[in-house]
């Protein structure tokens, strides 16, 4: 497998042609980590992922052209906050997201590509993220009640909206205090 993009932490970002292999790796990790469907699962077409996607756009995004959905993190309709220049934004997620809450975990391999929907708790998703040999172009973490959304984009910027604005501001203050 060829990975043309490698970040500072050695994680690789796959290119378009490898997306099936990436989904296969996530499935293999699920087996390797002995995760049940209750802990981590890819949503099937029967789970109505399209309704989840529509709810995300309805709750968090400004839509100007209904024939093409915008990139979620570039079209927030409400206040958002971001932290950039983090060595590994993924390591801060456990402190932001309540592990008792099942969330939507959504991955994308390119800006306007299909979104793949998973469900799980943050500690389990974190285990998967710690094991994968790549980072998707974009990862979304969404409250199943649509109260908040966090994205880590292709530039490894941590962005939050909804009820995640204040926690991200607090995280930023804590990180700046550590400098």
PLY file of the C-alpha trace (Angstrom):
ply
format ascii 1.0
element vertex 179
property float x
property float y
property float z
element edge 178
property int vertex1
property int vertex2
end_header
0.00 0.00 0.00
1.37 3.42 -0.95
0.80 6.39 1.34
1.86 9.64 -0.30
1.31 11.87 2.75
3.03 11.38 6.10
2.49 13.77 9.01
5.01 14.73 11.70
3.96 11.77 13.86
4.53 9.24 11.09
0.82 8.65 10.46
0.03 8.25 6.80
-2.91 9.60 4.85
-4.15 7.33 2.13
-4.97 8.44 -1.35
-8.29 7.92 -3.13
-7.56 4.52 -4.67
-6.86 2.93 -1.32
-10.13 3.75 0.41
-11.44 0.18 0.28
-8.20 -0.95 1.90
-8.64 1.65 4.64
-12.13 0.40 5.44
-10.70 -3.11 5.42
-8.02 -2.01 7.90
-10.67 -0.57 10.22
-12.54 -3.88 10.02
-9.33 -5.82 10.72
-8.58 -3.61 13.71
-12.04 -4.27 15.05
-11.23 -8.00 14.98
-7.68 -7.53 16.32
-8.92 -5.41 19.23
-11.78 -7.86 19.80
-14.41 -5.15 19.59
-18.07 -6.03 19.51
-20.64 -4.25 17.34
-21.90 -2.64 20.53
-18.44 -1.06 21.03
-17.58 -0.04 17.46
-19.34 -0.64 14.19
-19.65 0.57 10.63
-23.20 1.70 9.98
-24.98 -0.34 7.37
-27.37 1.03 4.75
-30.16 -0.19 7.03
-29.01 2.22 9.77
-30.11 5.15 7.58
-26.73 6.89 7.54
-28.17 9.36 5.02
-30.64 10.63 7.66
-27.73 11.06 10.09
-25.80 12.98 7.44
-28.83 15.18 6.71
-29.28 15.90 10.43
-25.63 16.92 10.70
-26.02 19.35 7.81
-29.35 20.64 9.15
-28.02 21.24 12.66
-24.51 22.50 11.96
-24.17 23.84 8.40
-25.26 26.63 6.09
-26.35 25.10 2.82
-26.41 27.44 -0.14
-26.63 24.92 -3.00
-28.82 21.90 -2.43
-27.44 20.04 -5.42
-24.00 19.76 -3.76
-23.42 19.46 -0.03
-20.61 21.66 1.34
-17.62 20.53 3.32
-18.99 20.37 6.85
-16.22 22.22 8.69
-16.12 24.99 6.09
-19.82 25.75 6.37
-20.69 25.96 10.06
-23.74 28.14 10.63
-23.06 28.84 14.30
-20.08 29.78 16.39
-17.09 27.47 16.16
-13.63 27.38 17.67
-10.43 25.82 16.43
-6.99 24.92 17.71
-4.25 24.42 15.18
-0.59 23.49 15.35
-1.27 20.55 17.67
1.26 17.76 17.31
-1.50 15.17 17.64
-5.03 16.56 17.95
-6.42 13.05 18.42
-4.83 12.77 21.86
-7.11 15.53 23.21
-10.42 13.90 22.30
-10.79 11.76 25.43
-10.74 14.93 27.55
-13.44 16.56 25.43
-15.91 13.76 24.78
-17.78 11.93 27.53
-16.90 8.25 27.27
-20.32 7.18 28.54
-21.87 8.63 25.39
-22.05 6.71 22.12
-21.19 9.02 19.26
-21.03 9.07 15.49
-17.47 8.70 14.19
-17.27 9.72 10.54
-14.27 9.42 8.25
-13.59 10.84 4.83
-10.65 10.38 2.50
-11.05 13.61 0.52
-12.82 16.94 0.83
-15.88 16.05 -1.18
-15.81 12.28 -0.89
-18.28 9.89 0.63
-18.50 9.94 4.40
-18.27 6.60 6.20
-20.27 6.41 9.41
-19.28 4.43 12.49
-20.77 4.31 15.98
-18.91 3.86 19.25
-17.65 5.32 22.50
-14.66 7.65 22.45
-12.27 5.37 24.37
-12.86 2.59 21.84
-12.59 4.95 18.87
-9.35 6.22 20.41
-8.00 2.65 20.55
-8.76 2.28 16.86
-7.14 5.63 16.05
-4.04 4.63 18.04
-3.67 1.46 15.97
-4.40 2.61 12.43
-1.49 3.11 10.06
-3.07 6.21 8.49
-5.15 9.23 9.37
-8.19 9.91 7.22
-8.31 13.30 5.52
-11.12 14.29 7.85
-12.54 12.72 11.01
-15.79 13.89 12.56
-17.01 13.11 16.06
-20.69 13.97 16.50
-23.11 13.82 19.41
-25.97 11.47 18.57
-28.25 14.20 19.97
-26.61 16.69 17.54
-25.54 18.93 20.42
-21.93 19.23 19.27
-19.53 18.31 16.50
-15.74 18.06 16.46
-13.68 17.67 13.32
-10.00 17.06 12.78
-9.29 18.17 9.24
-6.51 17.47 6.75
-4.28 20.10 8.40
-4.72 18.39 11.81
-6.74 21.34 13.09
-9.16 20.54 15.90
-12.45 22.36 15.26
-15.62 22.29 17.34
-19.09 23.76 17.17
-22.25 23.54 19.24
-21.63 22.57 22.85
-17.92 21.96 22.08
-16.99 25.63 21.62
-16.37 26.33 25.33
-14.52 23.05 26.03
-12.20 23.82 23.10
-11.61 27.35 24.37
-10.74 25.90 27.78
-8.42 23.33 26.20
-6.70 26.10 24.26
-6.18 28.13 27.47
-4.75 25.06 29.22
-2.43 24.30 26.33
-1.23 27.89 26.11
-0.62 27.87 29.86
1.65 24.88 29.38
3.90 26.71 26.91
0 1
1 2
2 3
3 4
4 5
5 6
6 7
7 8
8 9
9 10
10 11
11 12
12 13
13 14
14 15
15 16
16 17
17 18
18 19
19 20
20 21
21 22
22 23
23 24
24 25
25 26
26 27
27 28
28 29
29 30
30 31
31 32
32 33
33 34
34 35
35 36
36 37
37 38
38 39
39 40
40 41
41 42
42 43
43 44
44 45
45 46
46 47
47 48
48 49
49 50
50 51
51 52
52 53
53 54
54 55
55 56
56 57
57 58
58 59
59 60
60 61
61 62
62 63
63 64
64 65
65 66
66 67
67 68
68 69
69 70
70 71
71 72
72 73
73 74
74 75
75 76
76 77
77 78
78 79
79 80
80 81
81 82
82 83
83 84
84 85
85 86
86 87
87 88
88 89
89 90
90 91
91 92
92 93
93 94
94 95
95 96
96 97
97 98
98 99
99 100
100 101
101 102
102 103
103 104
104 105
105 106
106 107
107 108
108 109
109 110
110 111
111 112
112 113
113 114
114 115
115 116
116 117
117 118
118 119
119 120
120 121
121 122
122 123
123 124
124 125
125 126
126 127
127 128
128 129
129 130
130 131
131 132
132 133
133 134
134 135
135 136
136 137
137 138
138 139
139 140
140 141
141 142
142 143
143 144
144 145
145 146
146 147
147 148
148 149
149 150
150 151
151 152
152 153
153 154
154 155
155 156
156 157
157 158
158 159
159 160
160 161
161 162
162 163
163 164
164 165
165 166
166 167
167 168
168 169
169 170
170 171
171 172
172 173
173 174
174 175
175 176
176 177
177 178
